[in-house]
Amino acid sequence: RGLKALAAVLGSIAAMAILATAALWWWAGSDDSLSTGLRWVAQYQPLVPEGASGSLRKGGAVKRLAWQQDGMTVEATDVAFAWQPWSLLHATLKLNSLSAATIRVTDQRPPSNTPSLPPTALGLPLQIALDDFAVGRFQWQGPPAVEVQGISGNYLYTGLRHELVLKNAQFANGHYQGKATLASAQPLALEALLTGTVQAPVPGRTTTLPLTFNASAKGPLTELALKAVLQMQPGTATVAAPAPHATATARVTPWAAQPLPEADADFRALDIAALWPDAPQTRLTGRADVRPAQATTTSAWVLQTQLVNELPGPWDKKRLPVENLQAQGEWRDGAAIVRSLKAGLGGGELTATGQWLGASQTSTPPVTATATRQDWSVQATLRQINPAALHTQFASLPVDGRAEAKSQGSAIAFDASLQAANALHDARSTSQQKNNQLRLRDATATGRWDASHAGGTLALSAFRVRTDDAEVAGSLEAQPAAKAGKGRITLTAPGLQAQTQGELRQSSGAGTLDVQAKDAAQALRWLQKLPGMPSDIQTANALGNAALTLNWQGGWQDPALQ
């Protein structure tokens, strides 16, 4: 009788388990199961799903999916997937397809002084087979901002290694394909290939020049050997000018104190804008290399470069205002200095020299051990630099200048000044300048940059910039990463006087702003001369006069104004 009772109980439990499994299977196939499942996950993870439709069993779509944690935000739109749930019985996650119209990544995590460690293993609990993935547009908000379009490929994890095939990706003027294999256990060996074609613009022509790009990476993640070649596509008709060509090799150690201990690069007629969309147009010929320094008592590396730019021009015209460059630097104990530099810049010359100073003792809590770090100093001189060759909003009145920088532990103190080469501002040359151009008279700045404080702090104890008709001066402390700052600034310009003093942070601050526009039309014409003004200002009109006095309390997130 007891055995019959036990059998009945076990049979009932089995029946209930079967019914529960059947019910779960039925529910997973219902049209609202995906939406319900995502809401459950959102209760335990920083996930925000919107507009989900479809089922967990068959697949579905999500209009918007966002994840945010510790300053990192990932947002995907029009996400869709299809999979085979029975594959889980074989310890495999089988995905037929996974796609998204856009993926946007924003990284606002505060900088960390804690060094990252290399991974020891990259295994996953299940084998994964993703037959097809596609992303219409991937955006990294930066800085620097990166956008890649038309991404497609497939992915496989076998339990021993990760295998990725990139069928297509469009970046700037290039289309790329590639494949990579990465072991999931030590030594985490990587073998990757990337190929592509780049349509490089030809200066002075409406046609483009097709180039081929090939790159490879091989070795353990802690020490990779990289190689890249950029050259004219075989079979392309020759052009009168030298064809673009570049080769580079490097040894990369991402988690070491010096992540690039050895590198060589040779380039000819290289246009950086063809490879990076936000870069200026160039035509660079030269070489650069990184080598371990010889006969030193500490780990040090020498950096050398020599190049000529055959296509110099103002920065606002998408050109690089450097005509030539010869430089030698040195990396030692986590710090880099310029040993010597000579550059043709804006029709003039920039020279700089640097040297190591006595060692300084630094320690950062909670580390108790004291580290020895060698300080350095650099002096720079500018001669006959034409501001109009740097930016077309400046008048063509050459300037001279000097600058000095010294490291002080983790901070850098600097002092710089510029002045018009002709202090008297020759009236004849001034009259030939356009009325909408800035004529720089002089500029000075004394301050300090500390990368270890609040994610980076720039403190200008005093600064002043004067043109022939305006002056701005004061003191300033800015923390870009923390979006905070304080200071005192006064501005005097045609038809305009302004001054501000105070402090502003995310949740705290106080200060005043006083603006007196005695002639709004004249003030607007002056503002339109400033580099980087938005198009709305450039096309605006103003008449009359205006005055504004503003007091604020609290941070920029929720200020109280009066």
C-alpha positions as CSV (number, residue, x, y, z in Angstrom):
1,R,0.0,0.0,0.0
2,G,2.9,2.4,0.8
3,L,4.5,1.8,-2.5
4,K,1.2,2.5,-4.3
5,A,0.9,5.8,-2.4
6,L,4.5,6.8,-3.2
7,A,3.9,5.9,-6.9
8,A,0.7,8.0,-6.9
9,V,2.5,11.0,-5.4
10,L,5.4,10.7,-7.8
11,G,3.0,10.3,-10.7
12,S,1.1,13.4,-9.6
13,I,4.4,15.4,-9.3
14,A,5.4,14.2,-12.8
15,A,2.0,15.1,-14.2
16,M,2.1,18.5,-12.6
17,A,5.7,19.1,-14.0
18,I,4.5,18.0,-17.4
19,L,1.5,20.3,-17.2
20,A,3.6,23.2,-15.9
21,T,6.1,22.7,-18.7
22,A,3.3,22.5,-21.3
23,A,1.7,25.6,-19.8
24,L,5.1,27.4,-19.9
25,W,5.7,26.3,-23.5
26,W,2.2,27.4,-24.5
27,W,2.7,30.8,-22.7
28,A,6.1,31.3,-24.3
29,G,4.4,31.0,-27.7
30,S,1.8,33.7,-26.9
31,D,2.0,37.1,-28.6
32,D,2.7,39.0,-25.3
33,S,5.2,36.7,-23.7
34,L,8.2,38.6,-25.0
35,S,6.9,41.9,-23.6
36,T,6.1,40.2,-20.2
37,G,9.5,38.5,-20.1
38,L,11.3,41.7,-20.7
39,R,9.4,43.5,-17.9
40,W,10.4,40.7,-15.5
41,V,14.0,41.1,-16.5
42,A,13.8,44.9,-16.1
43,Q,12.9,44.4,-12.4
44,Y,16.3,43.0,-11.7
45,Q,18.5,44.6,-14.4
46,P,18.9,48.3,-15.5
47,L,17.0,47.5,-18.7
48,V,14.2,49.7,-20.3
49,P,12.2,47.9,-23.1
50,E,9.6,49.8,-25.2
51,G,7.3,48.5,-27.9
52,A,8.0,44.8,-27.5
53,S,5.9,42.4,-29.7
54,G,6.1,38.7,-30.5
55,S,6.8,35.6,-28.4
56,L,9.7,34.2,-26.4
57,R,9.4,30.9,-28.3
58,K,9.3,32.1,-31.9
59,G,11.0,35.4,-31.7
60,G,9.9,38.9,-31.9
61,A,10.8,42.6,-32.1
62,V,11.4,45.5,-29.7
63,K,11.0,49.1,-30.8
64,R,13.6,50.4,-28.3
65,L,15.8,48.7,-25.8
66,A,18.1,50.7,-23.4
67,W,20.6,49.6,-20.8
68,Q,22.4,52.0,-18.4
69,Q,24.8,51.4,-15.5
70,D,27.7,53.4,-13.9
71,G,27.7,56.1,-16.7
72,M,27.6,53.6,-19.6
73,T,24.5,53.7,-21.8
74,V,23.6,51.3,-24.6
75,E,20.5,52.0,-26.7
76,A,19.2,49.9,-29.6
77,T,16.2,50.6,-31.8
78,D,14.1,48.2,-33.9
79,V,15.6,45.1,-32.5
80,A,14.4,41.8,-33.9
81,F,15.4,38.1,-33.3
82,A,14.5,34.6,-34.3
83,W,15.8,31.5,-32.5
84,Q,15.4,27.7,-31.9
85,P,14.5,27.2,-28.2
86,W,14.9,23.4,-28.6
87,S,18.7,23.9,-29.0
88,L,19.0,24.6,-25.3
89,L,18.4,20.9,-24.7
90,H,21.8,20.4,-26.4
91,A,23.5,23.2,-24.3
92,T,23.5,25.4,-27.3
93,L,21.9,28.8,-27.9
94,K,20.9,28.8,-31.6
95,L,19.9,32.1,-33.1
96,N,18.7,32.3,-36.7
97,S,19.0,36.1,-36.8
98,L,19.6,39.1,-34.6
99,S,19.3,42.6,-36.0
100,A,18.9,46.3,-34.9
101,A,18.4,49.4,-36.9
102,T,20.7,51.5,-34.7
103,I,22.9,50.9,-31.7
104,R,24.1,53.9,-29.8
105,V,26.8,53.7,-27.1
106,T,27.5,56.6,-24.7
107,D,30.3,56.2,-22.2
108,Q,30.3,58.9,-19.4
109,R,32.0,56.8,-16.8
110,P,34.4,58.8,-14.7
111,P,38.1,58.0,-15.3
112,S,39.6,55.5,-13.0
113,N,43.1,55.5,-11.5
114,T,42.9,51.8,-10.9
115,P,44.8,49.9,-13.7
116,S,42.7,47.3,-15.5
117,L,43.8,43.7,-15.5
118,P,43.8,41.3,-18.5
119,P,41.1,38.7,-18.7
120,T,42.1,35.2,-17.6
121,A,39.3,33.4,-19.4
122,L,36.6,34.2,-21.9
123,G,34.4,31.1,-21.7
124,L,30.6,31.2,-21.8
125,P,28.1,28.8,-20.1
126,L,26.5,27.8,-23.4
127,Q,27.7,27.2,-26.9
128,I,26.3,29.9,-29.3
129,A,25.5,29.9,-32.9
130,L,24.3,33.1,-34.5
131,D,23.7,32.5,-38.2
132,D,23.2,36.1,-39.1
133,F,23.5,39.5,-37.4
134,A,22.9,42.9,-38.8
135,V,23.2,46.5,-37.5
136,G,22.1,49.3,-39.8
137,R,24.1,52.0,-37.9
138,F,26.4,51.7,-34.9
139,Q,27.3,55.0,-33.1
140,W,29.9,55.5,-30.5
141,Q,29.1,59.0,-29.0
142,G,32.8,59.5,-28.1
143,P,34.8,61.5,-27.9
144,P,35.9,60.8,-30.5
145,A,32.6,60.0,-32.2
146,V,32.6,56.9,-34.4
147,E,29.8,55.8,-36.8
148,V,29.8,52.5,-38.7
149,Q,27.0,51.5,-41.1
150,G,25.7,48.4,-42.8
151,I,27.3,45.9,-40.4
152,S,26.5,42.2,-41.0
153,G,28.1,38.8,-40.3
154,N,27.8,35.7,-38.2
155,Y,29.2,34.4,-34.9
156,L,30.0,31.0,-33.3
157,Y,31.2,30.0,-29.9
158,T,32.3,26.3,-29.8
159,G,33.2,26.1,-26.1
160,L,36.9,26.4,-27.0
161,R,37.0,29.5,-29.1
162,H,35.0,32.4,-30.5
163,E,34.7,32.7,-34.2
164,L,33.5,35.9,-35.9
165,V,32.9,36.6,-39.6
166,L,32.3,40.2,-40.7
167,K,30.6,40.1,-44.0
168,N,30.4,43.9,-44.4
169,A,30.9,47.2,-42.6
170,Q,31.0,50.7,-44.0
171,F,33.2,53.3,-42.2
172,A,33.9,56.7,-43.8
173,N,34.8,56.1,-47.5
174,G,35.6,52.4,-47.0
175,H,33.9,49.0,-47.1
176,Y,35.4,46.3,-44.9
177,Q,35.2,42.6,-44.4
178,G,37.1,40.4,-41.9
179,K,37.2,37.3,-39.7
180,A,38.6,36.6,-36.2
181,T,39.2,33.7,-34.0
182,L,39.8,34.0,-30.2
183,A,40.6,31.2,-27.8
184,S,38.4,31.1,-24.7
185,A,41.2,29.8,-22.4
186,Q,44.8,30.9,-21.8
187,P,46.8,32.2,-23.5
188,L,43.7,33.8,-25.2
189,A,45.3,33.6,-28.6
190,L,43.8,35.9,-31.3
191,E,44.0,35.6,-35.0
192,A,42.2,38.4,-37.0
193,L,42.2,39.6,-40.5
194,L,40.5,42.8,-41.9
195,T,40.3,43.8,-45.6
196,G,38.7,46.6,-47.3
197,T,38.5,49.1,-50.2
198,V,38.7,52.8,-49.6
199,Q,37.6,55.5,-52.1
200,A,40.1,58.3,-51.6
201,P,39.4,61.7,-53.0
202,V,42.1,63.1,-55.4
203,P,42.9,66.8,-54.7
204,G,41.8,69.0,-57.6
205,R,39.6,66.3,-59.2
206,T,36.1,65.1,-58.9
207,T,37.1,61.4,-59.2
208,T,38.2,59.1,-56.4
209,L,41.2,56.7,-56.2
210,P,40.4,53.2,-55.1
211,L,42.7,51.9,-52.4
212,T,42.9,48.5,-50.7
213,F,43.4,48.1,-47.0
214,N,44.7,44.9,-45.3
215,A,45.3,44.5,-41.6
216,S,46.1,41.5,-39.3
217,A,46.5,40.9,-35.6
218,K,48.0,37.7,-34.2
219,G,49.1,36.5,-30.8
220,P,47.9,36.4,-27.2
221,L,45.7,39.3,-26.1
222,T,48.5,40.6,-23.8
223,E,51.0,40.9,-26.6
224,L,49.7,41.3,-30.2
225,A,51.6,41.6,-33.4
226,L,49.8,44.0,-35.8
227,K,50.4,44.7,-39.4
228,A,48.6,47.0,-41.9
229,V,49.0,47.9,-45.6
230,L,47.2,50.6,-47.6
231,Q,47.9,50.8,-51.3
232,M,46.4,51.5,-54.7
233,Q,44.0,48.8,-55.9
234,P,45.7,46.6,-58.5
235,G,44.7,47.4,-62.0
236,T,43.9,51.0,-61.3
237,A,45.0,53.5,-63.9
238,T,48.1,55.4,-62.7
239,V,47.8,59.1,-61.6
240,A,50.3,61.8,-62.2
241,A,51.0,62.4,-58.5
242,P,52.6,59.6,-56.4
243,A,49.9,57.0,-55.5
244,P,49.0,56.7,-51.8
245,H,50.8,54.0,-49.9
246,A,51.3,53.2,-46.2
247,T,52.6,50.2,-44.2
248,A,52.7,49.8,-40.4
249,T,53.8,47.1,-38.0
250,A,53.5,47.2,-34.2
251,R,53.8,45.2,-31.1
252,V,50.9,46.0,-28.8
253,T,50.7,45.2,-25.1
254,P,47.3,46.7,-24.0
255,W,47.7,46.1,-20.2
256,A,51.4,47.0,-19.9
257,A,52.8,50.3,-18.7
258,Q,53.9,51.0,-22.3
259,P,51.0,49.7,-24.5
260,L,53.0,50.3,-27.7
261,P,56.6,49.2,-27.0
262,E,57.6,48.9,-30.7
263,A,56.1,50.3,-34.0
264,D,57.1,51.3,-37.5
265,A,55.2,53.2,-40.1
266,D,56.0,54.4,-43.6
267,F,53.6,56.5,-45.6
268,R,53.4,58.3,-48.9
269,A,50.7,60.7,-50.2
270,L,48.5,59.6,-47.2
271,D,45.1,61.3,-46.8
272,I,43.9,60.7,-43.2
273,A,40.4,61.9,-44.1
274,A,40.0,58.9,-46.4
275,L,40.3,56.6,-43.4
276,W,38.8,58.8,-40.6
277,P,35.8,61.0,-41.6
278,D,36.4,63.8,-39.1
279,A,40.1,64.1,-39.8
280,P,41.4,66.9,-42.1
281,Q,42.5,66.3,-45.6
282,T,46.2,65.6,-45.9
283,R,48.9,64.4,-48.3
284,L,51.5,63.1,-45.8
285,T,54.8,61.5,-46.8
286,G,57.3,60.3,-44.1
287,R,57.9,57.8,-41.4
288,A,57.4,57.3,-37.7
289,D,58.8,54.7,-35.2
290,V,58.8,53.7,-31.6
291,R,61.9,51.8,-30.2
292,P,63.2,50.9,-26.7
293,A,65.8,53.4,-25.6
294,Q,69.3,52.2,-25.3
295,A,71.7,52.6,-22.3
296,T,69.1,53.7,-19.8
297,T,68.7,52.5,-16.2
298,T,64.8,52.5,-16.5
299,S,62.3,51.3,-19.0
300,A,62.2,53.9,-21.7
301,W,61.2,54.2,-25.4
302,V,62.1,56.7,-28.1
303,L,59.5,58.1,-30.4
304,Q,60.6,59.6,-33.7
305,T,58.7,61.0,-36.7
306,Q,59.5,62.9,-39.8
307,L,56.9,64.0,-42.4
308,V,56.0,66.5,-45.1
309,N,52.4,67.6,-45.8
310,E,51.9,68.6,-49.4
311,L,48.3,69.7,-48.8
312,P,48.4,72.2,-45.9
313,G,45.6,74.6,-45.2
314,P,43.3,76.1,-42.5
315,W,41.6,73.8,-40.0
316,D,38.1,75.2,-40.8
317,K,38.6,74.2,-44.4
318,K,39.2,70.6,-43.4
319,R,42.9,70.9,-43.9
320,L,45.9,70.5,-41.6
321,P,48.0,73.7,-41.2
322,V,51.3,71.8,-40.7
323,E,53.7,71.8,-43.7
324,N,56.4,69.6,-42.2
325,L,57.4,68.1,-38.9
326,Q,60.5,66.6,-37.4
327,A,60.1,65.4,-33.8
328,Q,61.8,63.1,-31.2
329,G,60.2,62.2,-27.9
330,E,60.7,59.8,-25.1
331,W,58.4,57.7,-22.9
332,R,59.6,56.9,-19.4
333,D,57.9,55.6,-16.3
334,G,54.4,56.5,-17.6
335,A,55.3,60.0,-18.8
336,A,56.2,61.3,-22.2
337,I,58.2,64.4,-23.2
338,V,59.2,66.1,-26.4
339,R,63.0,65.9,-26.8
340,S,63.1,68.1,-29.9
341,L,60.5,69.4,-32.4
342,K,60.6,71.5,-35.5
343,A,57.5,72.1,-37.5
344,G,56.4,74.4,-40.3
345,L,53.1,75.7,-39.1
346,G,50.9,78.4,-40.7
347,G,53.7,79.7,-42.8
348,G,56.0,80.1,-39.8
349,E,58.0,77.8,-37.5
350,L,57.3,76.0,-34.2
351,T,60.3,74.7,-32.3
352,A,60.4,72.9,-28.9
353,T,62.9,71.2,-26.7
354,G,62.4,69.2,-23.5
355,Q,64.5,67.5,-20.8
356,W,64.0,65.3,-17.7
357,L,64.3,66.9,-14.3
358,G,65.0,65.4,-10.9
359,A,62.7,62.6,-9.7
360,S,59.6,63.5,-7.7
361,Q,57.9,61.3,-5.0
362,T,54.2,60.7,-5.5
363,S,51.7,58.6,-3.7
364,T,48.0,58.3,-4.1
365,P,45.8,57.0,-1.3
366,P,45.0,54.3,-0.5
367,V,48.3,53.1,-1.9
368,T,50.9,53.3,0.9
369,A,54.0,52.7,-1.2
370,T,55.7,55.8,-2.6
371,A,56.4,55.7,-6.3
372,T,59.3,57.6,-7.9
373,R,58.4,59.5,-11.0
374,Q,60.7,61.7,-13.0
375,D,59.5,65.2,-13.8
376,W,60.2,67.0,-17.1
377,S,60.1,70.4,-18.7
378,V,59.4,71.6,-22.3
379,Q,60.0,75.0,-23.8
380,A,58.5,76.0,-27.2
381,T,58.9,79.0,-29.5
382,L,56.7,80.3,-32.3
383,R,57.9,82.6,-35.0
384,Q,55.9,84.4,-37.8
385,I,52.9,82.1,-37.5
386,N,50.1,83.4,-39.8
387,P,46.8,83.0,-37.9
388,A,44.8,83.0,-41.2
389,A,46.6,79.9,-42.2
390,L,45.3,78.2,-39.1
391,H,41.7,79.4,-39.3
392,T,40.2,81.8,-41.9
393,Q,38.3,83.8,-39.3
394,F,41.7,85.3,-38.3
395,A,43.4,88.1,-40.1
396,S,46.7,87.5,-41.8
397,L,48.8,89.3,-39.2
398,P,51.8,87.0,-38.1
399,V,52.3,86.3,-34.4
400,D,55.3,85.2,-32.3
401,G,55.1,83.4,-29.1
402,R,56.6,81.2,-26.4
403,A,55.4,78.5,-24.0
404,E,56.8,76.5,-21.1
405,A,55.4,73.5,-19.4
406,K,56.7,71.5,-16.4
407,S,55.3,68.4,-14.8
408,Q,54.7,68.4,-11.1
409,G,53.8,64.9,-10.1
410,S,50.6,64.1,-11.9
411,A,50.0,67.7,-12.8
412,I,51.4,70.0,-15.6
413,A,52.0,73.6,-15.0
414,F,52.3,75.9,-18.0
415,D,52.8,79.5,-19.0
416,A,52.2,80.7,-22.6
417,S,52.1,84.0,-24.5
418,L,51.5,85.2,-28.0
419,Q,51.9,88.7,-29.5
420,A,51.5,90.2,-33.0
421,A,54.9,90.2,-34.7
422,N,54.5,93.9,-35.5
423,A,53.5,95.5,-32.2
424,L,52.5,98.7,-33.9
425,H,50.0,97.0,-36.2
426,D,51.0,98.6,-39.5
427,A,48.0,100.6,-40.6
428,R,48.4,99.7,-44.3
429,S,48.4,96.0,-43.7
430,T,45.5,96.2,-41.2
431,S,43.3,98.2,-43.7
432,Q,43.7,95.4,-46.2
433,Q,42.2,92.8,-43.9
434,K,38.5,91.8,-44.2
435,N,36.2,93.5,-41.7
436,N,34.8,90.1,-40.5
437,Q,38.2,88.8,-39.5
438,L,39.8,88.8,-36.0
439,R,43.1,90.7,-35.7
440,L,44.9,89.1,-32.8
441,R,47.0,91.5,-30.7
442,D,48.2,89.3,-27.9
443,A,47.3,86.4,-25.6
444,T,48.6,85.1,-22.3
445,A,47.7,82.2,-20.0
446,T,49.2,80.8,-16.8
447,G,47.8,77.7,-15.3
448,R,47.9,74.0,-14.5
449,W,46.4,70.8,-15.8
450,D,45.8,67.9,-13.3
451,A,44.6,64.7,-15.0
452,S,44.2,62.9,-11.6
453,H,41.8,65.4,-10.1
454,A,38.0,65.0,-10.8
455,G,38.7,63.3,-14.1
456,G,40.9,66.2,-15.3
457,T,41.0,69.8,-14.0
458,L,42.2,72.8,-15.9
459,A,43.0,75.8,-13.7
460,L,43.9,79.1,-15.3
461,S,45.1,81.4,-12.6
462,A,45.2,84.2,-15.2
463,F,44.4,84.6,-18.8
464,R,43.9,87.4,-21.3
465,V,43.2,87.6,-25.0
466,R,43.2,90.9,-26.9
467,T,42.3,91.7,-30.5
468,D,42.3,95.2,-32.0
469,D,38.7,95.8,-30.8
470,A,38.0,93.4,-27.9
471,E,39.5,91.9,-24.7
472,V,38.5,88.9,-22.6
473,A,40.4,88.2,-19.3
474,G,40.0,86.5,-15.9
475,S,40.6,83.3,-14.1
476,L,39.0,79.9,-14.6
477,E,38.9,76.4,-13.2
478,A,37.2,73.8,-15.5
479,Q,36.5,70.1,-14.9
480,P,35.2,68.8,-18.3
481,A,34.5,65.2,-17.2
482,A,32.6,66.3,-14.2
483,K,30.8,69.1,-16.1
484,A,31.8,71.6,-13.5
485,G,33.8,74.8,-13.1
486,K,34.2,78.2,-11.5
487,G,35.8,81.5,-12.4
488,R,35.7,85.2,-13.0
489,I,35.6,86.5,-16.6
490,T,35.2,89.9,-18.1
491,L,34.6,90.7,-21.8
492,T,34.8,94.0,-23.6
493,A,33.8,94.0,-27.3
494,P,32.2,96.4,-29.8
495,G,28.8,97.2,-28.5
496,L,29.0,94.7,-25.7
497,Q,30.3,94.4,-22.1
498,A,29.8,91.3,-20.0
499,Q,31.1,89.8,-16.8
500,T,30.4,86.7,-14.8
501,Q,31.6,85.3,-11.5
502,G,30.6,82.1,-9.8
503,E,30.7,78.3,-9.6
504,L,28.5,75.7,-11.4
505,R,28.3,72.0,-10.8
506,Q,25.7,69.3,-11.4
507,S,23.8,69.8,-8.2
508,S,25.4,72.9,-6.6
509,G,26.7,76.4,-7.5
510,A,26.0,80.1,-7.3
511,G,27.0,83.1,-9.3
512,T,26.1,86.2,-11.3
513,L,26.1,87.2,-15.0
514,D,25.8,90.8,-16.2
515,V,25.5,91.6,-19.9
516,Q,25.2,95.1,-21.4
517,A,24.6,95.3,-25.1
518,K,24.6,99.0,-25.9
519,D,24.5,98.3,-29.6
520,A,23.1,94.9,-30.4
521,A,23.8,95.1,-34.2
522,Q,27.5,96.0,-33.5
523,A,27.8,93.2,-30.9
524,L,26.2,90.7,-33.2
525,R,28.6,91.5,-36.0
526,W,31.5,91.0,-33.6
527,L,30.1,87.6,-32.4
528,Q,29.8,86.5,-36.1
529,K,33.6,87.0,-36.5
530,L,34.4,84.4,-33.8
531,P,35.5,80.9,-35.0
532,G,33.0,78.1,-34.4
533,M,29.9,80.2,-34.1
534,P,26.7,78.2,-35.0
535,S,24.9,79.0,-38.2
536,D,22.0,80.5,-36.3
537,I,24.3,83.3,-35.1
538,Q,25.9,83.7,-38.5
539,T,22.5,84.4,-40.1
540,A,20.9,86.4,-37.2
541,N,19.9,90.1,-37.2
542,A,19.7,92.4,-34.2
543,L,18.9,96.1,-33.5
544,G,18.7,98.3,-30.5
545,N,20.2,97.6,-27.1
546,A,19.6,95.2,-24.3
547,A,20.7,94.4,-20.7
548,L,20.6,91.2,-18.7
549,T,21.4,90.6,-15.0
550,L,21.2,87.0,-13.9
551,N,21.8,85.4,-10.5
552,W,21.7,81.6,-10.1
553,Q,21.6,79.2,-7.2
554,G,22.1,75.5,-7.4
555,G,23.5,73.2,-10.1
556,W,23.0,73.1,-13.8
557,Q,20.7,70.1,-13.5
558,D,18.1,72.2,-11.7
559,P,19.1,75.8,-11.2
560,A,17.1,78.5,-9.5
561,L,17.4,81.7,-11.7
562,Q,16.4,85.3,-10.9
